Amino acid sequence: MTEHIIAIYVIVGDILKANGHKDDPRSKMSDAEVITTFLVAAYLFGGNIEKARKFLRDERYIPNMLSKSRLIRRGLRR
């Protein structure tokens, strides 16, 4: 599972970088981390964002995880 999560993050980051995307410097989480959280929720947790959010935070994949409501707003912002 670790390999899948890392692969998702790297691919998302590479796609964003290739498209010239820049993160807002005020953000606690990068856009690649936000997108990865949603993809991990879909891939490993049947779409349950809260389970994915807690898992990624507790296992220290994304230590600066946003709250559920802030994460959802960040995901809908773009």
C-alpha positions, 0 to 999 in steps of 0.5 A: 500500500505504501508504494501505491500512495507514494506513486500516486503522490509522485505522479500527481506532483509531476503532472502539476509541475509539468503544467507549470502549477505553483502552490500558494505559499500560504497553504499548509498542504500542497495541491499535490497532497490535496489531490493525493488525499482524494485519490487515495480515498477513492482507490483504497477507502471506497471514496471515504475521504474522512478515513483516507484523511485520518489514515494519511495523517496518522501514518505520517504520509501527510503530517500537516493534514487539513480538517475535513471541512477545509480539505473539502473546500480546497478540493472544490476550489479549483 
